[in-house]
Amino acid sequence: MQAKLYRTYTLNRLRQDARSLVAQGKIDRQQPIYVLCQFISGRDWECAEQQLAQNDYQTRDRIGDLLS
């Protein structure tokens, strides 16, 4: 049985992913950060949420706030 690998999310990694998704037109800078969970698996999203909280971001904040 092969173990599933989980990505460790840092704030920089979240920003990179968000920039990429904005550039691809999949998300908009005005949307809440929460929309990123559509592109991140459940367990990885938990890690991402922790990183956001540690850096004083809330999932209702805008993607643009994360990218600025």
C-alpha positions in Angstrom: 0.0 0.0 0.0 1.4 3.4 -1.0 1.0 6.2 1.5 -0.5 9.5 0.2 1.9 12.4 0.3 0.6 15.7 1.6 2.0 19.0 0.6 3.3 21.3 3.4 1.9 24.7 2.7 3.8 27.9 3.5 2.5 31.3 3.1 4.8 31.8 0.1 3.5 28.6 -1.5 -0.1 29.7 -1.0 0.7 33.0 -2.7 2.4 31.3 -5.6 -0.6 29.0 -6.1 -3.0 31.9 -5.8 -1.0 34.0 -8.3 -1.0 31.1 -10.7 -4.8 30.6 -10.4 -5.4 34.3 -10.9 -3.2 34.3 -14.0 -5.1 31.3 -15.4 -8.4 33.1 -14.8 -9.6 30.3 -12.4 -10.1 32.7 -9.5 -10.3 36.5 -9.1 -8.4 38.8 -6.8 -11.7 40.0 -5.3 -12.8 36.5 -4.2 -12.3 35.4 -0.6 -9.2 33.3 0.1 -11.6 30.5 0.9 -12.0 29.7 -2.8 -8.5 28.3 -2.8 -9.9 25.2 -0.9 -11.4 24.2 -4.3 -7.9 23.6 -5.6 -6.3 22.1 -2.4 -7.1 18.7 -1.0 -8.8 18.5 2.4 -5.9 17.6 4.6 -3.6 20.1 2.7 -6.2 22.8 3.2 -6.0 22.3 7.0 -2.3 23.0 6.8 -3.0 26.0 4.5 -5.6 27.4 7.0 -3.1 27.1 9.8 -0.5 29.1 7.8 -3.1 31.7 7.0 -4.1 32.1 10.7 -0.4 32.2 11.8 0.1 35.1 9.4 -3.1 37.0 10.5 -5.2 36.1 7.4 -8.7 34.9 7.5 -10.3 32.8 4.9 -12.9 35.6 4.3 -10.1 38.0 3.3 -9.7 38.7 -0.4 -7.2 36.9 -2.6 -5.8 40.4 -3.4 -4.9 40.9 0.2 -2.9 37.7 0.2 -1.1 38.8 -3.0 -0.2 42.3 -1.9 
